[in-house]
Amino acid sequence: MRNDAKSGEAGTDSLRMTRRAFGAGLAAGSGFMAFALPVRALTVDQARALIDKAVSQVNAIISSGKSETQMFADFERLFVNYADVPTIARSALGVAAKSASPAQMATFTKAFQGYISRKYGRRFREFIGGRIEVVDAKPIKSYFEVITVAHLQGEAPFDLRWHVSDKSGRQLFFNIIIEGINMLASERTEIGSILDKNGGDIDKMIAVLQKS
């Protein structure tokens, strides 16, 4: 009887251990699944709100009556505050980013920031007397597209599409499509062309951007 009792106790302990092991495994599995499943922290409303703020500032800049130089400085501040500058710069540099030193990447990113602000600042200056309006937002794969419409005096309205993500740890836009022209693609071509003209020398290409 004693042996049977001990056997029964051992069986009960074994069952408890099995249950504990199963429970622990289930909990671990649940944790793994929660980690493995994609979680979209950014929402469509947040993406739209971000571009609402950016567009509001663009409208304020173009209606400010400031000089071109002052506007460019304002556009650069806007670009820094609302755009994922490091991601855009690295994309624009393309494969050359792999061979660039950390110091070169930092200098290039700063130079690119000013260059892109002046380039797109000139484009936005064309909107003086008009306005940009946010009209829609929707998810696209791992990011959101916020659709805005530019209303210019004497011209038909056209759309600008802003791609927004929080992959950098902040909610920022990383691309703009103006009348079907993709900023990331066009800048990769432009920077690549400047780099080629300078024999692939990143430092010389940076010098060109700083003067552009």
DRENPAKOL-487096 format. One line per field, with one value per residue: chain; y, x, z of N, C-alpha, C, O in turn; residue number from 1. Coordinates in steps of 0.2 Angstrom, whole numbers, always signed. Layout:
REM residues N
c = A / ...
n_py = Y / ...
n_px = X / ...
n_pz = Z / ...
ca_py = Y / ...
ca_px = X / ...
ca_pz = Z / ...
c_py = Y / ...
c_px = X / ...
c_pz = Z / ...
o_py = Y / ...
o_px = X / ...
o_pz = Z / ...
k = NUM / ...
This chain:
REM residues 212
c = A / A / A / A / A / A / A / A / A / A / A / A / A / A / A / A / A / A / A / A / A / A / A / A / A / A / A / A / A / A / A / A / A / A / A / A / A / A / A / A / A / A / A / A / A / A / A / A / A / A / A / A / A / A / A / A / A / A / A / A / A / A / A / A / A / A / A / A / A / A / A / A / A / A / A / A / A / A / A / A / A / A / A / A / A / A / A / A / A / A / A / A / A / A / A / A / A / A / A / A / A / A / A / A / A / A / A / A / A / A / A / A / A / A / A / A / A / A / A / A / A / A / A / A / A / A / A / A / A / A / A / A / A / A / A / A / A / A / A / A / A / A / A / A / A / A / A / A / A / A / A / A / A / A / A / A / A / A / A / A / A / A / A / A / A / A / A / A / A / A / A / A / A / A / A / A / A / A / A / A / A / A / A / A / A / A / A / A / A / A / A / A / A / A / A / A / A / A / A / A / A / A / A / A / A / A / A / A / A / A / A / A
n_py = -6 / +6 / +8 / +9 / +21 / +30 / +29 / +34 / +47 / +51 / +51 / +61 / +72 / +71 / +74 / +87 / +94 / +92 / +99 / +112 / +114 / +114 / +125 / +135 / +134 / +137 / +150 / +156 / +153 / +161 / +174 / +174 / +174 / +186 / +194 / +191 / +194 / +207 / +224 / +238 / +253 / +267 / +276 / +279 / +291 / +298 / +299 / +307 / +318 / +323 / +327 / +337 / +346 / +349 / +354 / +365 / +373 / +375 / +382 / +393 / +398 / +401 / +411 / +421 / +432 / +433 / +435 / +425 / +419 / +419 / +411 / +399 / +395 / +393 / +383 / +373 / +371 / +366 / +354 / +347 / +345 / +337 / +328 / +312 / +314 / +307 / +294 / +298 / +304 / +294 / +285 / +292 / +293 / +280 / +265 / +270 / +274 / +263 / +263 / +275 / +284 / +286 / +299 / +305 / +302 / +309 / +322 / +323 / +321 / +332 / +342 / +338 / +340 / +354 / +356 / +349 / +356 / +369 / +366 / +360 / +370 / +381 / +375 / +375 / +389 / +392 / +391 / +402 / +413 / +403 / +387 / +373 / +358 / +345 / +330 / +316 / +300 / +285 / +267 / +260 / +245 / +245 / +258 / +274 / +284 / +300 / +311 / +326 / +341 / +354 / +370 / +382 / +398 / +402 / +390 / +372 / +362 / +351 / +335 / +331 / +318 / +311 / +301 / +292 / +286 / +277 / +271 / +275 / +278 / +289 / +299 / +302 / +310 / +302 / +302 / +312 / +314 / +323 / +328 / +315 / +313 / +305 / +309 / +302 / +293 / +302 / +310 / +301 / +298 / +310 / +313 / +303 / +306 / +318 / +313 / +304 / +313 / +318 / +309 / +299 / +303 / +306 / +317 / +328 / +328 / +331 / +344 / +351 / +350 / +358 / +370 / +371
n_px = +4 / +10 / +19 / +11 / +5 / +16 / +19 / +7 / +9 / +20 / +16 / +6 / +14 / +22 / +12 / +9 / +21 / +21 / +10 / +14 / +25 / +19 / +10 / +20 / +26 / +16 / +14 / +26 / +26 / +15 / +20 / +30 / +23 / +16 / +26 / +31 / +21 / +16 / +15 / +7 / +11 / +9 / -5 / -17 / -24 / -14 / -4 / -10 / -13 / +1 / +5 / -5 / +0 / +12 / +9 / +1 / +12 / +19 / +10 / +10 / +23 / +24 / +15 / +20 / +27 / +41 / +58 / +67 / +78 / +75 / +64 / +69 / +77 / +67 / +60 / +70 / +70 / +57 / +59 / +68 / +61 / +50 / +53 / +61 / +76 / +89 / +86 / +81 / +92 / +101 / +95 / +95 / +109 / +112 / +120 / +133 / +132 / +136 / +150 / +154 / +161 / +157 / +158 / +158 / +145 / +138 / +141 / +137 / +123 / +119 / +123 / +114 / +102 / +101 / +102 / +91 / +80 / +82 / +79 / +66 / +60 / +60 / +51 / +40 / +38 / +32 / +19 / +14 / +1 / -8 / -14 / -11 / -20 / -25 / -33 / -35 / -30 / -22 / -18 / -3 / +5 / +19 / +18 / +10 / +0 / -2 / -13 / -13 / -19 / -14 / -18 / -17 / -16 / -24 / -21 / -24 / -29 / -18 / -11 / -1 / +8 / +12 / +22 / +22 / +30 / +34 / +46 / +58 / +58 / +51 / +37 / +37 / +38 / +44 / +45 / +40 / +28 / +26 / +14 / +16 / +29 / +42 / +50 / +61 / +66 / +69 / +79 / +89 / +93 / +98 / +108 / +116 / +120 / +128 / +138 / +144 / +149 / +159 / +168 / +165 / +169 / +165 / +166 / +169 / +157 / +148 / +153 / +148 / +134 / +133 / +134 / +124
n_pz = +0 / +4 / -5 / -16 / -13 / -13 / -26 / -31 / -26 / -33 / -46 / -45 / -43 / -54 / -63 / -59 / -62 / -76 / -80 / -75 / -83 / -96 / -94 / -93 / -105 / -113 / -109 / -113 / -126 / -130 / -127 / -136 / -148 / -147 / -148 / -160 / -169 / -181 / -176 / -177 / -172 / -176 / -181 / -193 / -191 / -183 / -192 / -202 / -194 / -191 / -204 / -206 / -197 / -203 / -216 / -212 / -207 / -219 / -227 / -219 / -220 / -234 / -235 / -228 / -233 / -232 / -236 / -249 / -244 / -231 / -231 / -235 / -224 / -215 / -221 / -220 / -206 / -204 / -212 / -204 / -193 / -196 / -206 / -209 / -209 / -209 / -215 / -227 / -233 / -233 / -242 / -253 / -256 / -259 / -264 / -262 / -249 / -241 / -242 / -236 / -223 / -205 / -202 / -214 / -218 / -209 / -212 / -225 / -223 / -216 / -226 / -237 / -231 / -231 / -244 / -250 / -243 / -249 / -262 / -263 / -256 / -265 / -274 / -266 / -265 / -276 / -273 / -267 / -263 / -264 / -257 / -247 / -244 / -233 / -238 / -237 / -230 / -229 / -225 / -232 / -234 / -224 / -220 / -220 / -231 / -234 / -242 / -250 / -257 / -268 / -270 / -282 / -288 / -303 / -308 / -311 / -298 / -289 / -284 / -269 / -261 / -245 / -237 / -222 / -208 / -192 / -190 / -187 / -174 / -171 / -177 / -193 / -209 / -224 / -237 / -252 / -264 / -278 / -290 / -295 / -296 / -288 / -273 / -266 / -276 / -287 / -281 / -278 / -290 / -294 / -284 / -287 / -300 / -298 / -290 / -299 / -308 / -301 / -300 / -291 / -279 / -263 / -254 / -263 / -269 / -258 / -256 / -268 / -265 / -254 / -260 / -268
ca_py = +0 / +12 / +8 / +12 / +28 / +33 / +29 / +39 / +54 / +53 / +52 / +67 / +77 / +71 / +78 / +94 / +96 / +92 / +105 / +118 / +114 / +115 / +131 / +139 / +133 / +141 / +157 / +158 / +153 / +167 / +179 / +174 / +176 / +193 / +198 / +190 / +197 / +214 / +228 / +245 / +258 / +273 / +275 / +283 / +298 / +301 / +301 / +313 / +324 / +325 / +331 / +343 / +351 / +351 / +358 / +371 / +377 / +376 / +387 / +399 / +400 / +404 / +417 / +425 / +438 / +434 / +434 / +418 / +416 / +417 / +405 / +393 / +393 / +390 / +376 / +368 / +369 / +361 / +347 / +343 / +343 / +333 / +322 / +307 / +316 / +302 / +289 / +300 / +305 / +287 / +282 / +297 / +292 / +274 / +261 / +274 / +275 / +258 / +264 / +281 / +284 / +289 / +306 / +307 / +302 / +315 / +329 / +322 / +322 / +340 / +346 / +336 / +343 / +361 / +356 / +347 / +362 / +374 / +364 / +360 / +377 / +384 / +373 / +377 / +396 / +393 / +390 / +409 / +415 / +397 / +384 / +365 / +355 / +338 / +327 / +309 / +296 / +278 / +263 / +256 / +241 / +246 / +265 / +278 / +289 / +306 / +314 / +333 / +345 / +360 / +375 / +387 / +403 / +402 / +383 / +367 / +359 / +344 / +332 / +329 / +313 / +311 / +294 / +293 / +280 / +278 / +266 / +279 / +279 / +295 / +299 / +307 / +308 / +300 / +303 / +316 / +313 / +329 / +326 / +308 / +313 / +302 / +312 / +297 / +290 / +307 / +312 / +295 / +299 / +317 / +313 / +298 / +310 / +322 / +308 / +302 / +319 / +320 / +303 / +294 / +306 / +308 / +323 / +333 / +328 / +335 / +351 / +353 / +351 / +364 / +376 / +371
ca_px = +0 / +14 / +22 / +6 / +4 / +21 / +18 / +2 / +11 / +25 / +12 / +3 / +20 / +24 / +7 / +9 / +26 / +19 / +5 / +18 / +29 / +14 / +8 / +26 / +28 / +11 / +15 / +32 / +23 / +10 / +24 / +33 / +18 / +14 / +32 / +32 / +16 / +18 / +11 / +7 / +10 / +7 / -11 / -19 / -26 / -8 / -1 / -14 / -11 / +7 / +5 / -9 / +4 / +18 / +6 / +0 / +18 / +21 / +5 / +12 / +29 / +23 / +11 / +23 / +30 / +48 / +63 / +68 / +83 / +72 / +59 / +73 / +79 / +61 / +59 / +75 / +68 / +52 / +61 / +71 / +56 / +44 / +55 / +66 / +81 / +94 / +83 / +80 / +99 / +105 / +92 / +98 / +116 / +112 / +125 / +139 / +132 / +140 / +157 / +155 / +163 / +152 / +159 / +155 / +138 / +135 / +142 / +132 / +116 / +118 / +123 / +108 / +96 / +101 / +101 / +84 / +76 / +82 / +76 / +59 / +58 / +59 / +45 / +34 / +37 / +27 / +12 / +13 / -5 / -12 / -14 / -11 / -25 / -25 / -39 / -36 / -25 / -23 / -12 / +0 / +10 / +21 / +18 / +4 / +1 / -7 / -15 / -15 / -21 / -11 / -23 / -13 / -19 / -24 / -19 / -29 / -26 / -14 / -10 / +5 / +7 / +17 / +23 / +23 / +31 / +37 / +52 / +64 / +56 / +47 / +32 / +40 / +37 / +51 / +45 / +34 / +27 / +23 / +12 / +18 / +37 / +44 / +56 / +66 / +68 / +72 / +85 / +94 / +96 / +101 / +114 / +121 / +123 / +133 / +143 / +147 / +153 / +165 / +173 / +163 / +172 / +159 / +168 / +168 / +149 / +146 / +154 / +143 / +128 / +133 / +134 / +118
ca_pz = +0 / +5 / -12 / -21 / -11 / -15 / -33 / -33 / -25 / -38 / -52 / -45 / -43 / -61 / -67 / -58 / -66 / -83 / -80 / -75 / -89 / -101 / -93 / -94 / -112 / -116 / -108 / -117 / -133 / -131 / -127 / -143 / -153 / -146 / -151 / -168 / -174 / -182 / -172 / -180 / -167 / -179 / -184 / -199 / -188 / -181 / -199 / -205 / -189 / -193 / -211 / -205 / -194 / -208 / -221 / -209 / -207 / -226 / -229 / -215 / -223 / -241 / -235 / -223 / -236 / -230 / -242 / -251 / -240 / -224 / -232 / -235 / -217 / -212 / -224 / -217 / -199 / -205 / -214 / -199 / -188 / -199 / -210 / -207 / -213 / -210 / -219 / -234 / -235 / -234 / -248 / -259 / -257 / -262 / -263 / -259 / -241 / -238 / -241 / -233 / -216 / -201 / -202 / -221 / -218 / -205 / -216 / -231 / -221 / -215 / -233 / -240 / -227 / -233 / -252 / -251 / -241 / -254 / -268 / -262 / -254 / -271 / -277 / -262 / -266 / -282 / -271 / -264 / -265 / -264 / -251 / -247 / -240 / -232 / -240 / -236 / -227 / -229 / -224 / -237 / -232 / -217 / -219 / -222 / -236 / -233 / -248 / -249 / -263 / -269 / -274 / -284 / -292 / -310 / -311 / -309 / -291 / -290 / -277 / -266 / -257 / -240 / -234 / -215 / -204 / -186 / -190 / -184 / -167 / -171 / -182 / -198 / -216 / -227 / -245 / -255 / -271 / -281 / -296 / -298 / -295 / -281 / -271 / -265 / -283 / -291 / -277 / -278 / -297 / -294 / -280 / -291 / -305 / -295 / -287 / -305 / -311 / -296 / -299 / -285 / -273 / -258 / -251 / -268 / -270 / -253 / -258 / -273 / -262 / -250 / -264 / -273
c_py = +6 / +13 / +11 / +19 / +32 / +34 / +34 / +46 / +56 / +54 / +59 / +73 / +77 / +75 / +85 / +97 / +97 / +98 / +111 / +119 / +116 / +123 / +136 / +139 / +137 / +148 / +160 / +158 / +160 / +173 / +180 / +176 / +183 / +197 / +197 / +193 / +204 / +218 / +235 / +250 / +264 / +271 / +280 / +290 / +301 / +303 / +307 / +319 / +327 / +329 / +337 / +348 / +354 / +356 / +365 / +376 / +379 / +382 / +394 / +402 / +404 / +410 / +422 / +432 / +439 / +433 / +427 / +415 / +414 / +411 / +399 / +390 / +390 / +383 / +371 / +366 / +364 / +354 / +343 / +341 / +338 / +327 / +318 / +308 / +310 / +296 / +292 / +301 / +299 / +284 / +286 / +295 / +285 / +269 / +264 / +275 / +269 / +259 / +271 / +280 / +287 / +297 / +309 / +307 / +307 / +321 / +329 / +324 / +329 / +344 / +344 / +339 / +350 / +361 / +354 / +353 / +367 / +372 / +363 / +366 / +381 / +382 / +375 / +385 / +397 / +393 / +397 / +411 / +409 / +394 / +376 / +363 / +348 / +335 / +320 / +306 / +289 / +273 / +260 / +252 / +243 / +254 / +268 / +283 / +294 / +310 / +322 / +336 / +352 / +364 / +381 / +392 / +402 / +395 / +378 / +364 / +352 / +341 / +331 / +324 / +312 / +304 / +295 / +286 / +282 / +273 / +269 / +280 / +286 / +295 / +305 / +305 / +306 / +300 / +308 / +314 / +319 / +328 / +320 / +308 / +311 / +305 / +307 / +295 / +296 / +310 / +307 / +296 / +305 / +316 / +308 / +301 / +314 / +318 / +306 / +307 / +320 / +313 / +298 / +297 / +309 / +315 / +329 / +333 / +332 / +343 / +355 / +354 / +357 / +370 / +377 / +375
c_px = +4 / +17 / +17 / +5 / +9 / +21 / +13 / +5 / +16 / +21 / +9 / +8 / +22 / +19 / +7 / +15 / +25 / +15 / +9 / +22 / +25 / +12 / +14 / +27 / +22 / +12 / +21 / +30 / +19 / +15 / +28 / +29 / +16 / +20 / +33 / +27 / +17 / +13 / +12 / +6 / +7 / +0 / -12 / -21 / -19 / -4 / -4 / -13 / -4 / +8 / +1 / -4 / +9 / +15 / +4 / +6 / +20 / +16 / +7 / +18 / +28 / +18 / +14 / +26 / +37 / +52 / +64 / +73 / +80 / +67 / +63 / +75 / +73 / +59 / +64 / +73 / +62 / +54 / +64 / +66 / +51 / +47 / +60 / +72 / +87 / +92 / +83 / +87 / +102 / +102 / +94 / +105 / +117 / +117 / +132 / +138 / +136 / +147 / +159 / +157 / +157 / +152 / +157 / +148 / +135 / +136 / +138 / +125 / +115 / +118 / +116 / +102 / +96 / +99 / +93 / +79 / +76 / +78 / +69 / +56 / +56 / +52 / +39 / +33 / +33 / +20 / +10 / +6 / -10 / -12 / -13 / -16 / -25 / -32 / -40 / -30 / -27 / -17 / -9 / +6 / +12 / +21 / +11 / +5 / -5 / -7 / -17 / -16 / -18 / -16 / -19 / -17 / -18 / -22 / -24 / -25 / -23 / -12 / -2 / +4 / +13 / +17 / +26 / +25 / +34 / +43 / +58 / +63 / +52 / +42 / +35 / +38 / +44 / +51 / +39 / +34 / +23 / +21 / +15 / +26 / +39 / +51 / +62 / +70 / +72 / +79 / +90 / +97 / +100 / +108 / +119 / +124 / +129 / +139 / +147 / +152 / +159 / +169 / +171 / +166 / +166 / +160 / +167 / +160 / +146 / +147 / +150 / +136 / +127 / +133 / +127 / +112
c_pz = +0 / -2 / -17 / -19 / -13 / -23 / -35 / -32 / -31 / -44 / -51 / -46 / -51 / -65 / -66 / -62 / -73 / -84 / -80 / -81 / -95 / -101 / -95 / -102 / -116 / -116 / -112 / -124 / -135 / -131 / -134 / -148 / -153 / -149 / -158 / -172 / -175 / -179 / -175 / -175 / -170 / -182 / -189 / -197 / -186 / -187 / -202 / -200 / -190 / -199 / -210 / -202 / -199 / -213 / -218 / -209 / -214 / -228 / -225 / -218 / -230 / -241 / -230 / -226 / -234 / -237 / -243 / -246 / -233 / -225 / -232 / -228 / -214 / -214 / -221 / -210 / -200 / -207 / -209 / -194 / -190 / -203 / -207 / -211 / -214 / -215 / -226 / -237 / -237 / -241 / -254 / -261 / -260 / -260 / -260 / -252 / -238 / -237 / -238 / -226 / -212 / -202 / -209 / -221 / -214 / -208 / -222 / -229 / -220 / -222 / -237 / -237 / -230 / -240 / -253 / -249 / -246 / -260 / -268 / -259 / -260 / -275 / -273 / -263 / -272 / -279 / -267 / -267 / -265 / -257 / -252 / -242 / -239 / -234 / -238 / -233 / -227 / -228 / -231 / -235 / -225 / -216 / -221 / -227 / -235 / -239 / -247 / -257 / -263 / -273 / -276 / -288 / -299 / -313 / -308 / -303 / -293 / -284 / -275 / -261 / -252 / -237 / -227 / -212 / -197 / -185 / -186 / -176 / -166 / -177 / -187 / -205 / -219 / -235 / -246 / -262 / -274 / -288 / -299 / -298 / -288 / -279 / -270 / -271 / -286 / -287 / -278 / -285 / -297 / -290 / -284 / -296 / -303 / -293 / -293 / -308 / -307 / -295 / -293 / -279 / -268 / -256 / -256 / -269 / -265 / -254 / -263 / -270 / -258 / -253 / -268 / -269
o_py = +11 / +19 / +16 / +23 / +38 / +39 / +37 / +51 / +62 / +59 / +62 / +78 / +83 / +79 / +89 / +103 / +102 / +101 / +116 / +125 / +120 / +126 / +141 / +145 / +141 / +152 / +165 / +163 / +163 / +178 / +185 / +180 / +186 / +202 / +202 / +195 / +208 / +217 / +238 / +251 / +267 / +266 / +285 / +295 / +308 / +309 / +312 / +325 / +333 / +335 / +342 / +354 / +360 / +361 / +370 / +382 / +385 / +387 / +399 / +408 / +409 / +414 / +427 / +437 / +444 / +431 / +422 / +409 / +409 / +407 / +394 / +384 / +386 / +379 / +365 / +360 / +360 / +349 / +337 / +336 / +334 / +323 / +320 / +305 / +309 / +294 / +288 / +300 / +298 / +281 / +283 / +295 / +283 / +269 / +261 / +276 / +270 / +257 / +272 / +276 / +291 / +300 / +314 / +312 / +310 / +325 / +334 / +327 / +331 / +348 / +348 / +341 / +352 / +365 / +358 / +354 / +370 / +376 / +366 / +367 / +385 / +386 / +377 / +387 / +402 / +395 / +397 / +411 / +410 / +397 / +374 / +365 / +344 / +338 / +318 / +309 / +287 / +276 / +258 / +255 / +243 / +256 / +264 / +286 / +293 / +312 / +323 / +333 / +355 / +363 / +385 / +390 / +402 / +394 / +379 / +363 / +349 / +345 / +330 / +324 / +312 / +302 / +298 / +282 / +288 / +272 / +265 / +282 / +287 / +292 / +311 / +299 / +309 / +298 / +308 / +314 / +320 / +327 / +320 / +303 / +314 / +305 / +309 / +295 / +295 / +311 / +309 / +295 / +305 / +318 / +309 / +300 / +315 / +321 / +306 / +306 / +324 / +313 / +295 / +293 / +314 / +319 / +334 / +339 / +336 / +347 / +360 / +359 / +360 / +375 / +382 / +375
o_px = +3 / +18 / +19 / +4 / +8 / +22 / +14 / +3 / +16 / +23 / +8 / +7 / +23 / +20 / +6 / +14 / +27 / +15 / +8 / +22 / +27 / +12 / +13 / +28 / +24 / +11 / +20 / +32 / +19 / +13 / +29 / +31 / +16 / +19 / +35 / +28 / +19 / +7 / +18 / +0 / +3 / -1 / -8 / -19 / -19 / -1 / +0 / -12 / -3 / +11 / +2 / -5 / +11 / +18 / +4 / +5 / +22 / +19 / +7 / +19 / +30 / +18 / +11 / +27 / +40 / +49 / +62 / +72 / +81 / +67 / +61 / +75 / +73 / +57 / +62 / +73 / +61 / +51 / +63 / +67 / +49 / +43 / +64 / +74 / +89 / +96 / +85 / +88 / +105 / +105 / +96 / +106 / +121 / +119 / +135 / +144 / +138 / +150 / +165 / +154 / +153 / +147 / +153 / +145 / +129 / +131 / +135 / +122 / +109 / +114 / +114 / +98 / +90 / +95 / +90 / +73 / +70 / +74 / +65 / +50 / +51 / +49 / +34 / +27 / +29 / +16 / +4 / +5 / -16 / -10 / -15 / -17 / -24 / -37 / -46 / -24 / -32 / -11 / -13 / +11 / +8 / +24 / +6 / +10 / -11 / -2 / -21 / -13 / -19 / -18 / -17 / -22 / -13 / -21 / -27 / -19 / -24 / -12 / +2 / -1 / +19 / +12 / +31 / +21 / +36 / +45 / +62 / +68 / +49 / +44 / +34 / +36 / +49 / +56 / +34 / +39 / +17 / +25 / +17 / +28 / +37 / +56 / +68 / +76 / +78 / +84 / +96 / +103 / +106 / +113 / +125 / +130 / +134 / +145 / +153 / +157 / +163 / +172 / +176 / +166 / +163 / +156 / +164 / +158 / +141 / +142 / +148 / +133 / +122 / +130 / +126 / +106
o_pz = -3 / -5 / -21 / -24 / -16 / -26 / -40 / -36 / -33 / -48 / -56 / -49 / -53 / -70 / -70 / -65 / -77 / -89 / -84 / -83 / -99 / -106 / -98 / -104 / -121 / -120 / -115 / -128 / -140 / -135 / -136 / -153 / -158 / -152 / -162 / -178 / -170 / -179 / -175 / -173 / -167 / -185 / -190 / -200 / -187 / -187 / -204 / -203 / -190 / -199 / -213 / -204 / -200 / -215 / -222 / -210 / -215 / -231 / -228 / -219 / -231 / -246 / -229 / -222 / -236 / -242 / -239 / -244 / -230 / -220 / -229 / -227 / -210 / -211 / -220 / -208 / -196 / -205 / -208 / -191 / -186 / -204 / -202 / -216 / -220 / -219 / -231 / -243 / -242 / -245 / -259 / -267 / -264 / -254 / -256 / -249 / -232 / -233 / -236 / -222 / -215 / -202 / -209 / -224 / -216 / -208 / -223 / -232 / -221 / -222 / -240 / -241 / -231 / -243 / -257 / -252 / -247 / -263 / -272 / -260 / -260 / -277 / -276 / -262 / -272 / -283 / -265 / -273 / -266 / -252 / -258 / -237 / -244 / -231 / -237 / -233 / -226 / -229 / -235 / -233 / -220 / -211 / -223 / -227 / -234 / -242 / -243 / -261 / -258 / -279 / -271 / -292 / -302 / -319 / -303 / -302 / -298 / -279 / -279 / -257 / -254 / -235 / -226 / -213 / -196 / -179 / -183 / -173 / -160 / -182 / -185 / -206 / -218 / -238 / -243 / -266 / -272 / -292 / -305 / -299 / -283 / -282 / -272 / -272 / -289 / -291 / -278 / -286 / -300 / -293 / -284 / -298 / -306 / -294 / -293 / -310 / -309 / -290 / -291 / -273 / -270 / -256 / -255 / -270 / -266 / -252 / -262 / -271 / -257 / -251 / -271 / -272
k = 1 / 2 / 3 / 4 / 5 / 6 / 7 / 8 / 9 / 10 / 11 / 12 / 13 / 14 / 15 / 16 / 17 / 18 / 19 / 20 / 21 / 22 / 23 / 24 / 25 / 26 / 27 / 28 / 29 / 30 / 31 / 32 / 33 / 34 / 35 / 36 / 37 / 38 / 39 / 40 / 41 / 42 / 43 / 44 / 45 / 46 / 47 / 48 / 49 / 50 / 51 / 52 / 53 / 54 / 55 / 56 / 57 / 58 / 59 / 60 / 61 / 62 / 63 / 64 / 65 / 66 / 67 / 68 / 69 / 70 / 71 / 72 / 73 / 74 / 75 / 76 / 77 / 78 / 79 / 80 / 81 / 82 / 83 / 84 / 85 / 86 / 87 / 88 / 89 / 90 / 91 / 92 / 93 / 94 / 95 / 96 / 97 / 98 / 99 / 100 / 101 / 102 / 103 / 104 / 105 / 106 / 107 / 108 / 109 / 110 / 111 / 112 / 113 / 114 / 115 / 116 / 117 / 118 / 119 / 120 / 121 / 122 / 123 / 124 / 125 / 126 / 127 / 128 / 129 / 130 / 131 / 132 / 133 / 134 / 135 / 136 / 137 / 138 / 139 / 140 / 141 / 142 / 143 / 144 / 145 / 146 / 147 / 148 / 149 / 150 / 151 / 152 / 153 / 154 / 155 / 156 / 157 / 158 / 159 / 160 / 161 / 162 / 163 / 164 / 165 / 166 / 167 / 168 / 169 / 170 / 171 / 172 / 173 / 174 / 175 / 176 / 177 / 178 / 179 / 180 / 181 / 182 / 183 / 184 / 185 / 186 / 187 / 188 / 189 / 190 / 191 / 192 / 193 / 194 / 195 / 196 / 197 / 198 / 199 / 200 / 201 / 202 / 203 / 204 / 205 / 206 / 207 / 208 / 209 / 210 / 211 / 212
